[in-house]
């Protein structure tokens, strides 16, 4: 899968690295802004007890 992705990207080595880095940053940003807050609201654990 990664080899196929690498082959279809245009440009030289540095252009491919820049494209993949940008794509990774976009995925992380989407996860942080939309996915993780939605999951947190869905499985919110309000009562936490710590015994010592």
N, CA, C and O atoms as a Tripos MOL2 file, in Angstrom:
@<TRIPOS>MOLECULE
protein
  208   207    52     0     0
PROTEIN
NO_CHARGES

@<TRIPOS>ATOM
      1 N           0.8210   -1.1800    0.0000 N.3       1 UNK1
      2 CA          0.0000    0.0000    0.0000 C.3       1 UNK1
      3 C           0.8720    1.2530    0.0000 C.2       1 UNK1
      4 O           0.6370    2.1690   -0.7880 O.2       1 UNK1
      5 N           1.8660    1.3020    0.8680 N.am      2 UNK2
      6 CA          2.7170    2.4810    0.9330 C.3       2 UNK2
      7 C           3.5590    2.6260   -0.3270 C.2       2 UNK2
      8 O           3.8180    3.7430   -0.7760 O.2       2 UNK2
      9 N           3.9790    1.5230   -0.8890 N.am      3 UNK3
     10 CA          4.7600    1.5800   -2.1270 C.3       3 UNK3
     11 C           3.9050    2.1270   -3.2680 C.2       3 UNK3
     12 O           4.3910    2.9130   -4.0810 O.2       3 UNK3
     13 N           2.6560    1.7250   -3.3340 N.am      4 UNK4
     14 CA          1.7640    2.2320   -4.3730 C.3       4 UNK4
     15 C           1.5240    3.7260   -4.1820 C.2       4 UNK4
     16 O           1.5090    4.4760   -5.1590 O.2       4 UNK4
     17 N           1.3380    4.1640   -2.9570 N.am      5 UNK5
     18 CA          1.1640    5.5830   -2.6720 C.3       5 UNK5
     19 C           2.4150    6.3590   -3.0730 C.2       5 UNK5
     20 O           2.3170    7.4300   -3.6730 O.2       5 UNK5
     21 N           3.5580    5.8370   -2.7520 N.am      6 UNK6
     22 CA          4.8220    6.4910   -3.0870 C.3       6 UNK6
     23 C           4.9880    6.6200   -4.6020 C.2       6 UNK6
     24 O           5.4790    7.6390   -5.0870 O.2       6 UNK6
     25 N           4.5820    5.5940   -5.3500 N.am      7 UNK7
     26 CA          4.7380    5.6230   -6.8060 C.3       7 UNK7
     27 C           3.7950    6.6060   -7.4810 C.2       7 UNK7
     28 O           4.1600    7.1950   -8.4990 O.2       7 UNK7
     29 N           2.5950    6.8010   -6.9480 N.am      8 UNK8
     30 CA          1.6430    7.6790   -7.6290 C.3       8 UNK8
     31 C           1.8590    9.1490   -7.3080 C.2       8 UNK8
     32 O           1.3170   10.0110   -7.9990 O.2       8 UNK8
     33 N           2.6390    9.4580   -6.2720 N.am      9 UNK9
     34 CA          2.9020   10.8600   -5.9490 C.3       9 UNK9
     35 C           3.8230   11.4790   -6.9890 C.2       9 UNK9
     36 O           4.7780   10.8370   -7.4280 O.2       9 UNK9
     37 N           3.5500   12.7170   -7.3900 N.am     10 UNK10
     38 CA          4.4050   13.3710   -8.3810 C.3      10 UNK10
     39 C           5.6400   13.9870   -7.7320 C.2      10 UNK10
     40 O           5.6610   14.2260   -6.5250 O.2      10 UNK10
     41 N           6.6570   14.2390   -8.5330 N.am     11 UNK11
     42 CA          7.8060   15.0020   -8.0760 C.3      11 UNK11
     43 C           8.9690   14.1590   -7.6160 C.2      11 UNK11
     44 O           8.9640   12.9310   -7.6970 O.2      11 UNK11
     45 N           9.9700   14.8720   -7.1300 N.am     12 UNK12
     46 CA         11.1920   14.2300   -6.6520 C.3      12 UNK12
     47 C          11.0090   13.7420   -5.2200 C.2      12 UNK12
     48 O           9.9170   13.8180   -4.6570 O.2      12 UNK12
     49 N          12.0730   13.2500   -4.6550 N.am     13 UNK13
     50 CA         12.0400   12.7150   -3.2910 C.3      13 UNK13
     51 C          11.5470   13.7570   -2.3000 C.2      13 UNK13
     52 O          10.6870   13.4600   -1.4700 O.2      13 UNK13
     53 N          12.0810   14.9810   -2.3720 N.am     14 UNK14
     54 CA         11.7230   16.0120   -1.3960 C.3      14 UNK14
     55 C          10.2890   16.4830   -1.5690 C.2      14 UNK14
     56 O           9.6310   16.8350   -0.5900 O.2      14 UNK14
     57 N           9.8020   16.4920   -2.7890 N.am     15 UNK15
     58 CA          8.3990   16.8600   -3.0180 C.3      15 UNK15
     59 C           7.4770   15.7950   -2.4310 C.2      15 UNK15
     60 O           6.4640   16.1210   -1.8110 O.2      15 UNK15
     61 N           7.8200   14.5430   -2.6220 N.am     16 UNK16
     62 CA          7.0100   13.4560   -2.0520 C.3      16 UNK16
     63 C           7.0090   13.5130   -0.5300 C.2      16 UNK16
     64 O           5.9710   13.3140    0.1000 O.2      16 UNK16
     65 N           8.1550   13.7810    0.0550 N.am     17 UNK17
     66 CA          8.2400   13.8900    1.5140 C.3      17 UNK17
     67 C           7.3980   15.0600    2.0110 C.2      17 UNK17
     68 O           6.7200   14.9470    3.0320 O.2      17 UNK17
     69 N           7.4370   16.1820    1.2950 N.am     18 UNK18
     70 CA          6.6440   17.3460    1.6900 C.3      18 UNK18
     71 C           5.1460   17.0570    1.5810 C.2      18 UNK18
     72 O           4.3750   17.4380    2.4620 O.2      18 UNK18
     73 N           4.7380   16.3930    0.5180 N.am     19 UNK19
     74 CA          3.3170   16.0640    0.3380 C.3      19 UNK19
     75 C           2.8410   15.1320    1.4480 C.2      19 UNK19
     76 O           1.7780   15.3500    2.0300 O.2      19 UNK19
     77 N           3.6130   14.1090    1.7400 N.am     20 UNK20
     78 CA          3.2100   13.1610    2.7840 C.3      20 UNK20
     79 C           3.2340   13.7960    4.1710 C.2      20 UNK20
     80 O           2.3930   13.4710    5.0090 O.2      20 UNK20
     81 N           4.1810   14.6930    4.4230 N.am     21 UNK21
     82 CA          4.2220   15.3910    5.7090 C.3      21 UNK21
     83 C           2.9960   16.2930    5.8640 C.2      21 UNK21
     84 O           2.3780   16.3350    6.9280 O.2      21 UNK21
     85 N           2.6560   17.0020    4.8110 N.am     22 UNK22
     86 CA          1.4680   17.8460    4.8510 C.3      22 UNK22
     87 C           0.2020   17.0420    5.0600 C.2      22 UNK22
     88 O          -0.6760   17.4450    5.8220 O.2      22 UNK22
     89 N           0.1040   15.9070    4.3880 N.am     23 UNK23
     90 CA         -1.0640   15.0460    4.5460 C.3      23 UNK23
     91 C          -1.1550   14.5120    5.9740 C.2      23 UNK23
     92 O          -2.2460   14.4310    6.5390 O.2      23 UNK23
     93 N          -0.0290   14.1520    6.5510 N.am     24 UNK24
     94 CA         -0.0190   13.6590    7.9330 C.3      24 UNK24
     95 C          -0.4650   14.7590    8.8940 C.2      24 UNK24
     96 O          -1.2120   14.4940    9.8360 O.2      24 UNK24
     97 N          -0.0140   15.9880    8.6620 N.am     25 UNK25
     98 CA         -0.4290   17.1020    9.5200 C.3      25 UNK25
     99 C          -1.9260   17.3780    9.4040 C.2      25 UNK25
    100 O          -2.5780   17.6870   10.4010 O.2      25 UNK25
    101 N          -2.4660   17.2690    8.2090 N.am     26 UNK26
    102 CA         -3.9020   17.4660    8.0170 C.3      26 UNK26
    103 C          -4.6970   16.3860    8.7460 C.2      26 UNK26
    104 O          -5.7050   16.6830    9.3870 O.2      26 UNK26
    105 N          -4.2520   15.1490    8.6520 N.am     27 UNK27
    106 CA         -4.9480   14.0490    9.3350 C.3      27 UNK27
    107 C          -4.9050   14.2520   10.8500 C.2      27 UNK27
    108 O          -5.9160   14.0640   11.5260 O.2      27 UNK27
    109 N          -3.7580   14.6310   11.3830 N.am     28 UNK28
    110 CA         -3.6440   14.8680   12.8240 C.3      28 UNK28
    111 C          -4.5290   16.0260   13.2600 C.2      28 UNK28
    112 O          -5.1730   15.9530   14.3070 O.2      28 UNK28
    113 N          -4.5690   17.0950   12.4650 N.am     29 UNK29
    114 CA         -5.4130   18.2470   12.8060 C.3      29 UNK29
    115 C          -6.8880   17.8730   12.8050 C.2      29 UNK29
    116 O          -7.6280   18.2880   13.6970 O.2      29 UNK29
    117 N          -7.3260   17.1000   11.8240 N.am     30 UNK30
    118 CA         -8.7280   16.6750   11.7720 C.3      30 UNK30
    119 C          -9.0610   15.7930   12.9700 C.2      30 UNK30
    120 O         -10.1300   15.9270   13.5650 O.2      30 UNK30
    121 N          -8.1580   14.9010   13.3180 N.am     31 UNK31
    122 CA         -8.3880   14.0620   14.4930 C.3      31 UNK31
    123 C          -8.5180   14.9020   15.7600 C.2      31 UNK31
    124 O          -9.4240   14.6770   16.5630 O.2      31 UNK31
    125 N          -7.6230   15.8640   15.9450 N.am     32 UNK32
    126 CA         -7.6330   16.6750   17.1590 C.3      32 UNK32
    127 C          -8.8540   17.5940   17.2340 C.2      32 UNK32
    128 O          -9.3730   17.8360   18.3240 O.2      32 UNK32
    129 N          -9.3170   18.1070   16.0980 N.am     33 UNK33
    130 CA        -10.4110   19.0700   16.1240 C.3      33 UNK33
    131 C         -11.7940   18.4260   16.1010 C.2      33 UNK33
    132 O         -12.7270   18.9740   16.6880 O.2      33 UNK33
    133 N         -11.9520   17.2880   15.4460 N.am     34 UNK34
    134 CA        -13.2930   16.7360   15.2600 C.3      34 UNK34
    135 C         -13.4790   15.3510   15.8710 C.2      34 UNK34
    136 O         -14.4560   15.1170   16.5820 O.2      34 UNK34
    137 N         -12.5700   14.4470   15.6090 N.am     35 UNK35
    138 CA        -12.7820   13.0470   16.0040 C.3      35 UNK35
    139 C         -12.6090   12.8620   17.5010 C.2      35 UNK35
    140 O         -13.4940   12.3000   18.1470 O.2      35 UNK35
    141 N         -11.4990   13.3140   18.0770 N.am     36 UNK36
    142 CA        -11.2570   13.0840   19.4960 C.3      36 UNK36
    143 C         -12.2940   13.7620   20.3930 C.2      36 UNK36
    144 O         -12.7300   13.1370   21.3600 O.2      36 UNK36
    145 N         -12.7160   15.0090   20.1280 N.am     37 UNK37
    146 CA        -13.7800   15.5880   20.9710 C.3      37 UNK37
    147 C         -15.1040   14.8250   20.8720 C.2      37 UNK37
    148 O         -15.8110   14.6910   21.8710 O.2      37 UNK37
    149 N         -15.4430   14.3330   19.6990 N.am     38 UNK38
    150 CA        -16.6840   13.5710   19.5530 C.3      38 UNK38
    151 C         -16.6110   12.2630   20.3300 C.2      38 UNK38
    152 O         -17.5810   11.8630   20.9720 O.2      38 UNK38
    153 N         -15.4740   11.6060   20.2720 N.am     39 UNK39
    154 CA        -15.3040   10.3550   21.0190 C.3      39 UNK39
    155 C         -15.3100   10.6380   22.5110 C.2      39 UNK39
    156 O         -15.8830    9.8670   23.2820 O.2      39 UNK39
    157 N         -14.6870   11.7240   22.9290 N.am     40 UNK40
    158 CA        -14.6630   12.0780   24.3450 C.3      40 UNK40
    159 C         -16.0760   12.3250   24.8680 C.2      40 UNK40
    160 O         -16.4010   11.9040   25.9780 O.2      40 UNK40
    161 N         -16.9110   12.9900   24.0970 N.am     41 UNK41
    162 CA        -18.2920   13.2450   24.5230 C.3      41 UNK41
    163 C         -19.0980   11.9530   24.5520 C.2      41 UNK41
    164 O         -19.9920   11.8020   25.3850 O.2      41 UNK41
    165 N         -18.7990   11.0370   23.6670 N.am     42 UNK42
    166 CA        -19.5600    9.7940   23.5910 C.3      42 UNK42
    167 C         -19.2290    8.8500   24.7400 C.2      42 UNK42
    168 O         -20.1030    8.1160   25.2020 O.2      42 UNK42
    169 N         -18.0000    8.8540   25.2040 N.am     43 UNK43
    170 CA        -17.6030    7.9180   26.2620 C.3      43 UNK43
    171 C         -17.1400    8.6390   27.5210 C.2      43 UNK43
    172 O         -16.2360    8.1720   28.2140 O.2      43 UNK43
    173 N         -17.7620    9.7780   27.8140 N.am     44 UNK44
    174 CA        -17.3050   10.5610   28.9440 C.3      44 UNK44
    175 C         -17.4490    9.7710   30.2540 C.2      44 UNK44
    176 O         -18.5100    9.2300   30.5690 O.2      44 UNK44
    177 N         -16.3750    9.7300   30.9780 N.am     45 UNK45
    178 CA        -16.3420    9.0610   32.2800 C.3      45 UNK45
    179 C         -16.2300   10.1700   33.3170 C.2      45 UNK45
    180 O         -15.1750   10.7840   33.4730 O.2      45 UNK45
    181 N         -17.3100   10.4150   34.0130 N.am     46 UNK46
    182 CA        -17.3360   11.5320   34.9760 C.3      46 UNK46
    183 C         -16.9670   11.0910   36.3910 C.2      46 UNK46
    184 O         -16.4020   11.8780   37.1510 O.2      46 UNK46
    185 N         -17.2670    9.8810   36.7470 N.am     47 UNK47
    186 CA        -17.0120    9.4330   38.1030 C.3      47 UNK47
    187 C         -15.7680    8.5530   38.1260 C.2      47 UNK47
    188 O         -15.7840    7.4010   37.6910 O.2      47 UNK47
    189 N         -14.7070    9.1230   38.6370 N.am     48 UNK48
    190 CA        -13.4460    8.4010   38.7220 C.3      48 UNK48
    191 C         -13.0570    8.3390   40.1900 C.2      48 UNK48
    192 O         -13.0020    9.3650   40.8690 O.2      48 UNK48
    193 N         -12.7890    7.1470   40.6700 N.am     49 UNK49
    194 CA        -12.4020    6.9530   42.0580 C.3      49 UNK49
    195 C         -11.0020    6.3790   42.1000 C.2      49 UNK49
    196 O         -10.7000    5.3820   41.4440 O.2      49 UNK49
    197 N         -10.1520    7.0250   42.8840 N.am     50 UNK50
    198 CA         -8.7870    6.5380   43.0480 C.3      50 UNK50
    199 C          -8.6290    6.1650   44.5230 C.2      50 UNK50
    200 O          -8.7490    7.0180   45.4030 O.2      50 UNK50
    201 N          -8.3660    4.9100   44.7780 N.am     51 UNK51
    202 CA         -8.1590    4.4380   46.1630 C.3      51 UNK51
    203 C          -6.6820    4.2790   46.4160 C.2      51 UNK51
    204 O          -5.9270    3.8080   45.5650 O.2      51 UNK51
    205 N          -6.2850    4.6880   47.6130 N.am     52 UNK52
    206 CA         -4.8750    4.5220   47.9670 C.3      52 UNK52
    207 C          -4.7410    3.5650   49.1190 C.2      52 UNK52
    208 O          -3.6280    3.2920   49.5680 O.2      52 UNK52
@<TRIPOS>BOND
     1     1     2 1
     2     2     3 1
     3     3     4 2
     4     3     5 am
     5     5     6 1
     6     6     7 1
     7     7     8 2
     8     7     9 am
     9     9    10 1
    10    10    11 1
    11    11    12 2
    12    11    13 am
    13    13    14 1
    14    14    15 1
    15    15    16 2
    16    15    17 am
    17    17    18 1
    18    18    19 1
    19    19    20 2
    20    19    21 am
    21    21    22 1
    22    22    23 1
    23    23    24 2
    24    23    25 am
    25    25    26 1
    26    26    27 1
    27    27    28 2
    28    27    29 am
    29    29    30 1
    30    30    31 1
    31    31    32 2
    32    31    33 am
    33    33    34 1
    34    34    35 1
    35    35    36 2
    36    35    37 am
    37    37    38 1
    38    38    39 1
    39    39    40 2
    40    39    41 am
    41    41    42 1
    42    42    43 1
    43    43    44 2
    44    43    45 am
    45    45    46 1
    46    46    47 1
    47    47    48 2
    48    47    49 am
    49    49    50 1
    50    50    51 1
    51    51    52 2
    52    51    53 am
    53    53    54 1
    54    54    55 1
    55    55    56 2
    56    55    57 am
    57    57    58 1
    58    58    59 1
    59    59    60 2
    60    59    61 am
    61    61    62 1
    62    62    63 1
    63    63    64 2
    64    63    65 am
    65    65    66 1
    66    66    67 1
    67    67    68 2
    68    67    69 am
    69    69    70 1
    70    70    71 1
    71    71    72 2
    72    71    73 am
    73    73    74 1
    74    74    75 1
    75    75    76 2
    76    75    77 am
    77    77    78 1
    78    78    79 1
    79    79    80 2
    80    79    81 am
    81    81    82 1
    82    82    83 1
    83    83    84 2
    84    83    85 am
    85    85    86 1
    86    86    87 1
    87    87    88 2
    88    87    89 am
    89    89    90 1
    90    90    91 1
    91    91    92 2
    92    91    93 am
    93    93    94 1
    94    94    95 1
    95    95    96 2
    96    95    97 am
    97    97    98 1
    98    98    99 1
    99    99   100 2
   100    99   101 am
   101   101   102 1
   102   102   103 1
   103   103   104 2
   104   103   105 am
   105   105   106 1
   106   106   107 1
   107   107   108 2
   108   107   109 am
   109   109   110 1
   110   110   111 1
   111   111   112 2
   112   111   113 am
   113   113   114 1
   114   114   115 1
   115   115   116 2
   116   115   117 am
   117   117   118 1
   118   118   119 1
   119   119   120 2
   120   119   121 am
   121   121   122 1
   122   122   123 1
   123   123   124 2
   124   123   125 am
   125   125   126 1
   126   126   127 1
   127   127   128 2
   128   127   129 am
   129   129   130 1
   130   130   131 1
   131   131   132 2
   132   131   133 am
   133   133   134 1
   134   134   135 1
   135   135   136 2
   136   135   137 am
   137   137   138 1
   138   138   139 1
   139   139   140 2
   140   139   141 am
   141   141   142 1
   142   142   143 1
   143   143   144 2
   144   143   145 am
   145   145   146 1
   146   146   147 1
   147   147   148 2
   148   147   149 am
   149   149   150 1
   150   150   151 1
   151   151   152 2
   152   151   153 am
   153   153   154 1
   154   154   155 1
   155   155   156 2
   156   155   157 am
   157   157   158 1
   158   158   159 1
   159   159   160 2
   160   159   161 am
   161   161   162 1
   162   162   163 1
   163   163   164 2
   164   163   165 am
   165   165   166 1
   166   166   167 1
   167   167   168 2
   168   167   169 am
   169   169   170 1
   170   170   171 1
   171   171   172 2
   172   171   173 am
   173   173   174 1
   174   174   175 1
   175   175   176 2
   176   175   177 am
   177   177   178 1
   178   178   179 1
   179   179   180 2
   180   179   181 am
   181   181   182 1
   182   182   183 1
   183   183   184 2
   184   183   185 am
   185   185   186 1
   186   186   187 1
   187   187   188 2
   188   187   189 am
   189   189   190 1
   190   190   191 1
   191   191   192 2
   192   191   193 am
   193   193   194 1
   194   194   195 1
   195   195   196 2
   196   195   197 am
   197   197   198 1
   198   198   199 1
   199   199   200 2
   200   199   201 am
   201   201   202 1
   202   202   203 1
   203   203   204 2
   204   203   205 am
   205   205   206 1
   206   206   207 1
   207   207   208 2
@<TRIPOS>SUBSTRUCTURE
     1 UNK1         2 RESIDUE 1 A UNK
     2 UNK2         6 RESIDUE 1 A UNK
     3 UNK3        10 RESIDUE 1 A UNK
     4 UNK4        14 RESIDUE 1 A UNK
     5 UNK5        18 RESIDUE 1 A UNK
     6 UNK6        22 RESIDUE 1 A UNK
     7 UNK7        26 RESIDUE 1 A UNK
     8 UNK8        30 RESIDUE 1 A UNK
     9 UNK9        34 RESIDUE 1 A UNK
    10 UNK10       38 RESIDUE 1 A UNK
    11 UNK11       42 RESIDUE 1 A UNK
    12 UNK12       46 RESIDUE 1 A UNK
    13 UNK13       50 RESIDUE 1 A UNK
    14 UNK14       54 RESIDUE 1 A UNK
    15 UNK15       58 RESIDUE 1 A UNK
    16 UNK16       62 RESIDUE 1 A UNK
    17 UNK17       66 RESIDUE 1 A UNK
    18 UNK18       70 RESIDUE 1 A UNK
    19 UNK19       74 RESIDUE 1 A UNK
    20 UNK20       78 RESIDUE 1 A UNK
    21 UNK21       82 RESIDUE 1 A UNK
    22 UNK22       86 RESIDUE 1 A UNK
    23 UNK23       90 RESIDUE 1 A UNK
    24 UNK24       94 RESIDUE 1 A UNK
    25 UNK25       98 RESIDUE 1 A UNK
    26 UNK26      102 RESIDUE 1 A UNK
    27 UNK27      106 RESIDUE 1 A UNK
    28 UNK28      110 RESIDUE 1 A UNK
    29 UNK29      114 RESIDUE 1 A UNK
    30 UNK30      118 RESIDUE 1 A UNK
    31 UNK31      122 RESIDUE 1 A UNK
    32 UNK32      126 RESIDUE 1 A UNK
    33 UNK33      130 RESIDUE 1 A UNK
    34 UNK34      134 RESIDUE 1 A UNK
    35 UNK35      138 RESIDUE 1 A UNK
    36 UNK36      142 RESIDUE 1 A UNK
    37 UNK37      146 RESIDUE 1 A UNK
    38 UNK38      150 RESIDUE 1 A UNK
    39 UNK39      154 RESIDUE 1 A UNK
    40 UNK40      158 RESIDUE 1 A UNK
    41 UNK41      162 RESIDUE 1 A UNK
    42 UNK42      166 RESIDUE 1 A UNK
    43 UNK43      170 RESIDUE 1 A UNK
    44 UNK44      174 RESIDUE 1 A UNK
    45 UNK45      178 RESIDUE 1 A UNK
    46 UNK46      182 RESIDUE 1 A UNK
    47 UNK47      186 RESIDUE 1 A UNK
    48 UNK48      190 RESIDUE 1 A UNK
    49 UNK49      194 RESIDUE 1 A UNK
    50 UNK50      198 RESIDUE 1 A UNK
    51 UNK51      202 RESIDUE 1 A UNK
    52 UNK52      206 RESIDUE 1 A UNK
